[in-house]
Amino acid sequence: MDRWYGRVALVTGASSGIGAAITKALAINGINVIGIARRLEKVQQIADELKNENGKIYPIKADVTKEDDVVSVFQWATDRLGGVDIVVNNAGTTVKTNIKDGEIKKWRLMFELNVLAMGTCIRETIKSLKSRDLDDGHIINICSVAGHRLPQRMGNYVYTSTKFAAKIITEGLQLELANMKSKIKITNLSPGVVDTEIFDVGGWGCGFSEQPKLSPSEVADAVIYALSTTPDVQIAELTIRPNGEGW
């Protein structure tokens, strides 16, 4: 991790759960972190808790589904910190809905947050690196095991389709960067069920309450692992599941 010390990471969905854990882990490892969230006060609490760490946390309120918001954050990063070297596309949501019901408002929310926002952050990160003639950044997309196969759980298929899309976009970017002879790394990180508020927010109720779960900090550990590899090693795909997960 020494080569990342003092450099700048941007984490989306940094206010709670996986995003909060990743923000903390990066700061503890001496990385300066821009934490994006709509709930600014929660990111500020994290910044206050870790104010004595080597990495500084910069809370910024933004809605990553709004392209202008994302562009403004990256411009702020350029003006204040020099630019972004690492991005962790973590912001996401799962809303329970059946395909047959055609609740397009729910579809749109998931695609905008799980797929399109990721695309904006990828573009702006690569632009930031290239504007400084840097070729050693790292893009980490938090996907899901749902993006690897069709689950049997009713109401989960639209969400699953967004994660399939995110996985293909990540793999496609890997090929595009390789074709450019770029050394920018791209990692698809696919956790199983994680103990966060995402299921309550998405209307799942107790549907996942009996499942074994990963902790957010365990997902953050996987992010640090991917970042800690030498420049010649790329963790292209990393799947982590709680022991005993059976769905």
Phi, psi and omega in degrees: 000352185302326184289345179264354185301127178082358179271183192242129175243152174237127181241125176268151182064045189274000189279339184201173172056226183299316182299318179295318181295320179293317178303315179297313183297320180294315180297319179298330179271014172084015179262137175279130191239125169269113181260111181264135175193161173280331179266081186301323185298329180288322176292324178297322177300318178296317179299320180293320180296326185252025186295341181263004178282165182291330177266137181263142179256130179246101179285132177225131177277124179199153174253109187290349175282351178257111185304320181297323177299314182295314179300320180296321179296316180294325176294319175302317180298321178294315184291322187262326188237357179098337180141179183250131180256330182229136171234136174244105179278091185254330185304132180189167179209154172233124180243128180291120178198141178268142181302318185298337181278343176056043179279078191297331177300320178289320176302311184299318179302313183291318179292321180296319184276317187277338186236300188293320179297323177300318180298318179297316181293323176299310181302312185291327178293314179296320177299318181296317180295314184293328179294340179252011181057036177257145182224029184228031178282180180216126176250121181241120179255120178278107182259230181187154172298340177296340179275009183247341179195163183280119180282165179266354184284120179296144179088003187250001191283326178292315175303314180302321180296327177292325181282328170299315180298316180298321180295316180293321177298318178298313180294323177295320178296322176303317180291319179299316180294320178297321179296331178275358185062029181278148176261006174295130182269149176223125183237132172260112182253117186243098176278157166281208181295131180241143182282085178225182182275001188300325183284324177295316180295325184274005176083022181273346180060231181264019185300336180245010189294331183267358182283142167301145185225147168281155170270153177305325181294332178289327174290320178298322177301322179293323176298314179298320177301313181297320180290333188278355179290157180291162182304335182273357183245130176240124172275094185288323183218130179222116179249127177232135182226149175293139180299126181098357177296127189238012182254000000 
